[in-house]
């Protein structure tokens, strides 16, 4: 079966581009070791657009200073990538932009404290009509604390059981 040349080449170009993107992400993660601590303190990677490397400077003075260091930064980044991926550097002020070498924060883990059993639990058990909504709710509330803690993890979505059936 005949295929268009553009379709056949597209597979190989896409694989090469994906490999370059992965290498660029790794370069951003190792930014300080690649360009050195002094340079990394002044400029941070923001991304790339085609063959242009986008870097963010901390302030205008640092940006002016890094303009003179652009060829060196370019050669260090291209060496880390193992190919001539970029031929131009563009600087911008960082401002509120988040650089690509920023450490990703670990999301906080929340835990629900175990409910404490009220001291006077069950004292009102005989005072409510067992057929009323309040009486049924209070009886289930007492039964909840008398059953003790259950293992975590829901077996079904919503955590409820069907009437007459198992979870």
N, C-alpha and C positions, 0 to 999 in steps of 0.2 A: 504494500500500500504506500502510496506517495504522500509525503507531508511537505508542507511549505518549509523552507529553510528557516524562516523567522521562528516558527514553532519549535523546530529542533534545537536551535541555538538558545531559545528562551529558557529551556531547562537548565542548561549549563551556566548561563549568566545569572539566573536566579540563585543557584547554589553558591556561586562565587560571591554574590552580593550578600547572601545570608552569612557566609563565613566571615566576610569583612565586617558586618554589623556585630557579630559575636566578638570578634577581635577588638572592635572599637569599644564595646561595653567593658571588656576586660582591661583595656587601656585606661578607661576612665576610673575603674576601680583601683588601679595601681598608679594613679596619676602622680602622686608624690614621689614614688620610687623612680618613675620614668623621667620626669623633668627636674627632680631635685627639690628639697624642702624649701629653699629660698624662692624659687620660681613658683612652686605650688602654693605658697603663702600669698602670692600676688595675683595669680590668675587661676581660674578653675574652668574645666571643660563644660560647655553648655550644649554641645552637639555638633552636627555637621550638616552642610547643605552641598550636595554633590561632592566636589573636590575642595570645598572650603571648610576649614576647621573653625568652629565658633568657640571663642573663649571669653569668659567674663572676668573683668578686672575689679578689684575691690574699690578703687578710687581713681580719679582722673590722672593723678601723678603716676600711679602704678601702671595705668594703661599706656601712658606716654613712654614710660621706661620699657615696657614689654614690647612696644612697637620695634625697638631696636633689637630685642632678643627673639623676634618672630622667626627668623631663619633657623636659629638654633632649636627652638621649640618644635618647629616643623620637622627638622631632621630627626630629633629624638622620638617624636610620635610616629613618624614613618618607619623608623628603625624598629620600634616596638611592635608595629603592625606587620613588619616583614615585607612591606611593599610601599611603593610611592602612592599612597592613598590620597594624600592632600598636597596641593601645590600653593595654597593661599591660606592666610590666617586672618580672621576678622575678630576684632575686639569689641566688646560692649561692656557697659557697666553692669555689675551683678545686680545691684539694687535688691529687689525682692525675689529675683529668680533663684531657683534651686539648682545648684550645679550637679552634674552627673556623678561626681565623685563623693557626694554627700552620703553619709552612712544612713541606711534605712533603719528607722526606729522599730523596735520590737513593740508590737501592740500590747497594751496592758492586759493582764489576765484577771478577769473578774470571778469572784466566787460568791455564791449566795450563802450567807451565814445560816447555820441550822436554827430552826425556830425553837424558842425556849417554851417549855410547857408552863402555862399559867398556874399559879399556886391553887387557885380555887376552881380548877377545871372540873366539870361534872357536877358541880353543886346545884346548877339550875336544870339538871336533866329531867326531873319530874314535873317542873313547873310549866313547861310549854306543851301545847297540844302536839302530840307526835305526828299528826296529819297536816299540821300547818307548815308553810314554807320555813318559818323561823325555827320551829321545832325540829324539822328534818335537817336543816342546816346546822343547828347546834349539835345534834346527835352525830352528824358526820364530822364535825369539828372535834368532838371528844374522841371519836373513833380514830381520827387521824393521829392524835397524840398517843393514844393507847397502843396503836400498832407499832410505833417506833420508827426509826429511820429506815428508809428503803434504799436499795442500791440505785445509783444514778444511772441515767440513760433511759431514754424513752423507747418503747418497743414500737409504738405507732406515732404517726404525726398527730400532734394535739394532745397526746397523753391520756386520752379518755378510752374507756372500754364501752363496747356496745351492750345494750341491755340484753342479758341472757347469754352473752358470748364472752369469749376471752379476748385479750388484747391482741 
